[in-house]
Amino acid sequence: MIAEKMKPYVKNNSAIRMMFEEGNRLRGIYGAENVFDFSLGNPSVPAPDCVRQAIIELVNDTEPTVLHGYMSNAGFEDVRQAIADSLNRRFGTAFAAKNLIMTVGAASGLNVALKTILNPGEEVIVFAPYFLEYGAYVKNYDGKLVEISPDTATFQPNLQEFEEKITPNTRAVIVNTPHNPTGVVYSEETIKKLAAIMEAKQKEYGTVIYLISDEPYRELAYDGVQVPYLTKYYDNTIVGYSYSKSLSLPGERIGYLVIPDEADGSQEMITAAAIANRTIGSVNAPSLIQKVIAKCVDAEVDVAAYDKNRLALYNGLKDLGFECIKPEGAFYLFVKSPVADEKEFCEAGKKYNILMVPGSSFACPGYVRLAYCVSYDTIINSLPQFAKLAKEFEIA
């Protein structure tokens, strides 16, 4: 018999994962070329060649007991220093190896951060729409999730409601930019206003409120849009990063946390985070891929391929009469459903072998998410099917 705490998760299993499994079923029936699966953010762009070269070099030249062995729970020091140096060059920061904890992807990193700072009953604020697993992560440590309703005109954070919902029990705020599922990038002006609100509330309540920046899509930004580096705007910032998207390595589960010296209690937090990495069961990030990251730390993602997909899907759907905000980053399109119940729209899409994720999976019903990290041919070949779907719903 399963634990009571797990029963809601089993009952409400991830719609994204369920749609992914549906895609596998349909591909078996109709062939992969006839299924248009926009459900999962699984990069179609291959990892940079330096990844393959680094693996070959490391396997050939590194002592196996080092390459595949234990290290500090925080990760290899040389890897953490290489990442710190890269961040310092790019963003004008002043991090050292000690400020980084290597993690098993961003998801594990967020769990490490929350385990480190969150007491039972304390509140964590999120901005809808948001990656619904945030709620699970907060509940893992008996915290309380507080949602801020979406601004569906811009999908920038609703800062008025945010200010109203901060309480003396607020322990952390999670932001995600570039954003999943909308593709928006929070502007510098937005970040400055958000930081000012948090600073004022810390002083008002005499508390510490941490800003957790979830950044797996940092490198995926278009049209020259700049993504602010949040530690420069608010001292109590923790950055969670993943190489799943930037280096197309989602299955390798590699990322890191940054805990700046300026964060309240930073030295104790760094120690606690390394211990949390161990006690949540990860022990340490995968050793081989850590060393690969050190060799590929400045490798660049092929943004042009995603940009080509972005424009093809966005323009194609707009021409068919669909409503959506133009994404500035990540690789998602958040499309307004032509009917109030977007799950009905998603079900209708299956008739044309189109797989979409309902916006209610991100606490924003009435919309659907399309992941355009697929092949360009998939996007082009899907548009006639979207045209049939638009006709069914009488979209002008």
C-alpha positions in Angstrom: 0.0 0.0 0.0 1.4 3.4 -1.0 2.0 6.3 1.3 -0.9 8.8 1.7 1.4 11.6 0.5 1.9 9.8 -2.8 -1.8 9.2 -3.6 -2.5 12.7 -5.1 0.6 12.3 -7.4 -0.6 8.9 -8.7 -4.1 10.3 -9.2 -2.9 13.4 -11.0 0.1 12.0 -12.9 1.9 14.4 -15.1 -0.1 15.3 -18.2 3.1 16.0 -20.0 4.4 12.5 -19.4 1.0 11.0 -20.2 1.0 12.9 -23.6 4.5 11.7 -24.3 3.4 8.1 -23.8 0.4 8.7 -26.1 2.8 9.9 -28.7 4.7 6.7 -28.5 1.4 4.8 -29.0 0.4 6.9 -32.0 3.8 6.6 -33.6 3.4 2.8 -33.4 0.2 3.0 -35.3 0.7 5.8 -37.8 4.5 6.1 -38.1 6.7 8.8 -36.5 6.5 11.1 -39.6 2.7 11.3 -39.2 2.6 12.2 -35.5 3.1 15.8 -34.4 4.1 15.5 -30.8 4.6 18.9 -29.2 4.3 17.5 -25.6 7.8 17.2 -24.1 10.7 19.6 -23.9 13.1 17.0 -25.2 15.7 18.8 -27.4 15.9 17.8 -31.0 19.2 19.7 -31.6 22.1 17.3 -30.9 24.7 18.1 -28.2 27.7 20.1 -29.4 30.5 18.0 -30.9 32.7 19.0 -28.0 30.6 16.8 -25.7 31.4 13.6 -27.7 35.1 14.6 -28.0 35.3 15.3 -24.3 33.9 11.9 -23.4 36.4 10.2 -25.6 39.3 12.1 -24.2 38.2 11.6 -20.6 37.6 7.9 -21.0 41.0 7.5 -22.7 43.1 9.7 -20.5 41.6 9.8 -17.0 42.2 7.3 -14.2 38.9 5.3 -14.0 38.8 5.5 -10.2 38.8 9.3 -10.5 36.5 9.5 -13.6 33.9 7.2 -12.1 34.5 7.6 -8.4 33.1 9.6 -5.5 34.1 13.2 -4.9 32.9 15.9 -2.6 29.1 16.0 -2.3 29.4 19.5 -3.9 31.1 18.1 -7.0 34.6 18.2 -8.4 36.3 21.5 -7.4 38.0 22.0 -10.8 34.6 21.7 -12.5 32.9 24.1 -10.2 35.8 26.6 -10.7 35.5 26.3 -14.4 31.8 27.1 -14.3 32.4 30.0 -11.8 35.1 31.4 -14.2 32.7 31.2 -17.1 29.9 32.9 -15.2 32.2 35.7 -14.1 33.4 36.3 -17.6 29.8 36.4 -19.0 28.0 38.3 -16.3 30.6 40.2 -14.3 30.0 38.2 -11.2 32.7 37.2 -8.6 31.9 33.5 -7.9 34.4 30.9 -6.8 34.2 27.1 -6.8 32.9 27.2 -3.2 29.8 29.1 -4.4 28.7 26.2 -6.6 27.0 22.8 -5.9 26.9 20.4 -8.8 23.4 18.8 -8.9 21.5 16.0 -10.7 19.9 18.4 -13.1 17.8 21.5 -12.2 15.0 19.5 -10.6 17.4 17.9 -8.0 19.0 21.3 -7.6 15.7 22.9 -6.6 15.0 20.1 -4.2 18.4 20.7 -2.6 17.8 24.4 -2.3 14.3 23.9 -0.7 15.6 21.3 1.7 18.4 23.7 2.7 16.2 26.7 3.4 12.6 25.6 4.0 10.9 24.8 7.3 7.6 22.9 7.5 4.7 25.3 7.0 6.7 28.1 5.4 5.5 29.5 2.1 7.0 29.5 -1.4 5.5 31.9 -3.9 5.2 30.9 -7.6 3.9 32.9 -10.6 1.3 31.1 -12.7 1.6 29.7 -15.2 4.4 27.6 -13.7 6.1 24.2 -14.0 3.6 22.2 -11.8 6.4 20.1 -10.3 7.3 23.1 -8.2 4.3 22.2 -6.0 5.6 18.7 -5.5 9.1 19.9 -4.6 7.7 22.3 -2.0 5.5 19.6 -0.5 8.5 17.3 -0.3 9.7 19.5 2.6 6.2 20.2 4.0 6.1 23.8 2.7 3.0 25.6 1.4 2.8 26.7 -2.2 1.3 30.2 -2.9 0.2 31.0 -6.4 0.2 34.4 -8.1 -2.5 34.5 -10.8 -1.3 35.0 -14.4 -1.3 38.3 -16.3 -2.5 36.7 -19.6 -1.8 40.0 -21.5 2.0 39.9 -21.1 2.7 36.8 -18.9 5.1 39.0 -16.9 4.7 38.5 -13.1 1.6 40.1 -11.5 3.6 42.2 -9.1 0.7 43.9 -7.4 -0.8 40.6 -6.3 2.7 39.4 -5.5 3.3 42.2 -3.0 -0.1 41.5 -1.4 0.6 37.8 -0.9 4.0 38.1 0.7 3.6 37.3 4.4 5.9 36.9 7.5 5.8 33.2 6.6 7.1 33.7 3.1 10.5 31.9 2.8 11.2 31.8 -0.9 10.0 32.9 -4.3 10.6 30.9 -7.5 11.0 32.5 -10.9 11.7 30.9 -14.2 13.1 33.0 -17.1 13.2 32.4 -20.0 9.9 30.9 -19.1 8.2 27.5 -19.4 5.5 27.4 -20.7 5.1 30.9 -22.2 8.5 31.6 -23.6 8.6 35.1 -22.1 11.7 36.7 -20.6 11.3 38.7 -17.5 12.6 42.2 -18.3 15.3 44.0 -16.3 12.6 46.5 -15.2 10.4 43.6 -13.9 13.3 42.0 -12.0 14.2 45.4 -10.4 10.6 45.9 -9.3 10.3 42.3 -8.0 13.6 42.7 -6.1 12.5 46.1 -4.6 9.3 44.5 -3.3 11.2 41.6 -1.7 13.7 44.0 -0.1 10.9 46.1 1.4 9.1 43.0 2.7 12.2 41.6 4.3 12.7 44.9 6.2 9.0 45.1 7.1 8.8 41.6 8.5 12.4 41.3 9.7 12.7 38.0 7.8 14.9 36.6 5.0 13.2 35.8 1.7 15.2 33.9 -0.9 14.7 34.3 -4.6 15.2 31.0 -6.4 16.0 31.5 -10.1 15.3 28.4 -12.1 17.3 28.8 -15.3 17.4 25.8 -17.6 16.6 28.0 -20.6 19.0 30.8 -20.0 20.9 30.4 -23.3 17.7 30.1 -25.4 16.8 33.7 -26.1 15.9 35.3 -29.5 16.0 38.7 -31.3 18.8 40.0 -29.1 16.8 39.8 -25.9 19.0 40.0 -22.8 18.2 37.7 -19.8 19.1 39.4 -16.5 21.4 37.6 -14.1 19.4 37.8 -10.9 22.2 37.7 -8.3 23.1 41.2 -9.5 19.7 42.6 -8.5 18.9 40.8 -5.2 21.5 39.5 -2.6 19.4 36.6 -1.4 19.3 34.9 -4.7 20.0 31.2 -5.4 20.4 30.2 -9.0 19.5 26.7 -10.2 20.8 25.8 -13.7 20.7 22.7 -15.9 22.6 21.7 -19.1 19.6 19.7 -20.3 18.6 22.4 -22.8 21.7 24.4 -23.4 23.8 21.3 -24.3 20.9 19.0 -25.2 21.7 16.6 -22.3 18.4 16.1 -20.5 19.1 12.4 -19.8 22.5 13.0 -18.3 20.9 14.9 -15.3 23.6 17.5 -14.8 23.3 21.1 -13.4 24.3 23.2 -10.5 23.3 25.7 -7.8 24.9 29.0 -7.2 24.8 30.4 -3.7 26.5 33.8 -3.7 28.5 35.1 -0.8 26.0 38.0 -0.5 23.1 35.6 0.4 22.2 35.6 4.1 24.0 32.9 5.9 25.8 31.9 2.7 28.6 29.8 4.2 26.2 27.7 6.3 23.9 27.4 3.4 26.7 26.1 1.1 27.6 23.5 3.7 24.0 22.5 4.2 23.3 22.3 0.4 26.2 19.9 -0.1 24.8 17.8 2.7 21.3 18.0 1.3 22.7 16.8 -2.0 23.7 13.7 -0.2 20.7 13.2 2.1 18.0 13.5 -0.7 19.8 10.5 -2.2 21.7 12.0 -5.1 25.0 11.8 -3.1 26.7 13.8 -5.9 26.2 14.7 -9.5 27.3 12.2 -12.2 31.1 12.2 -12.2 31.8 11.6 -16.0 29.4 14.3 -17.2 30.7 16.8 -14.6 34.2 16.5 -16.2 32.6 16.8 -19.6 31.0 20.1 -18.6 34.4 21.5 -17.5 35.7 20.9 -21.0 32.5 22.3 -22.7 31.7 25.1 -20.3 31.6 27.8 -23.0 30.0 25.7 -25.8 27.1 27.4 -27.4 23.6 26.0 -28.1 22.4 26.1 -31.7 19.8 28.8 -31.0 19.3 29.4 -34.8 17.7 26.0 -35.2 15.2 26.7 -32.4 14.6 30.2 -33.7 13.7 28.8 -37.1 11.2 26.5 -35.5 9.8 29.3 -33.3 9.1 31.5 -36.3 7.6 28.7 -38.4 5.2 27.6 -35.8 4.3 31.0 -34.4 3.7 32.5 -37.8 2.0 29.4 -39.1 -0.5 29.3 -36.2 -1.1 33.1 -36.3 -1.9 32.8 -40.0 -4.5 30.2 -39.2 -6.1 32.5 -36.6 -4.8 31.1 -33.4 -3.9 33.5 -30.6 -0.5 33.3 -28.8 2.2 35.6 -27.4 5.4 35.5 -29.4 8.1 33.7 -27.3 11.3 35.6 -26.6 13.1 32.5 -25.2 13.0 28.8 -24.3 11.3 26.6 -26.9 7.6 26.7 -26.1 4.5 28.4 -27.6 1.6 29.1 -25.2 -1.5 29.2 -27.4 -5.0 30.3 -26.3 -7.6 27.6 -26.6 -10.6 28.4 -28.8 -12.8 26.9 -26.1 -12.8 27.5 -22.4 -11.9 23.8 -21.6 -8.5 23.5 -23.2 -8.5 19.7 -22.5 -11.3 19.4 -25.0 -9.2 21.2 -27.5 -6.2 18.9 -26.7 -8.5 15.8 -27.2 -9.7 17.2 -30.5 -6.1 17.6 -31.6 -5.4 13.9 -31.2 -7.8 13.2 -34.1 -5.2 14.9 -36.3 -2.2 13.3 -34.4 -1.4 16.6 -32.8 -0.3 16.3 -29.2 -0.5 19.4 -27.0 -0.3 19.9 -23.2 -3.2 21.6 -21.5 -2.5 24.8 -19.7 -4.1 23.6 -16.5 -1.0 21.5 -16.2 0.7 24.8 -15.5 -2.0 26.3 -13.4 -3.3 28.4 -16.4 -6.4 26.8 -17.9 -7.6 28.1 -21.3 -4.3 27.7 -23.0 -2.2 24.9 -24.4 1.6 24.5 -24.6 3.5 23.4 -27.7 7.1 22.4 -27.4 8.8 23.4 -30.7 12.1 21.6 -29.9 11.1 19.1 -32.6 12.4 18.7 -36.2 11.6 21.6 -38.6 9.8 19.1 -40.9 7.5 18.1 -38.0 6.4 21.7 -37.7 5.9 22.3 -41.4 4.0 19.0 -41.8 1.8 19.7 -38.8 0.4 23.0 -40.2 -2.1 21.4 -42.5 -3.3 19.3 -39.6 -3.6 22.5 -37.5 -5.6 24.0 -40.3 -8.1 21.1 -40.0 -8.2 21.7 -36.3 -8.8 25.4 -36.8 -11.6 24.6 -39.2 -13.3 22.3 -36.7 -13.3 25.0 -34.1 -14.3 27.7 -36.6 -11.3 29.8 -36.0 -11.2 32.8 -38.4 
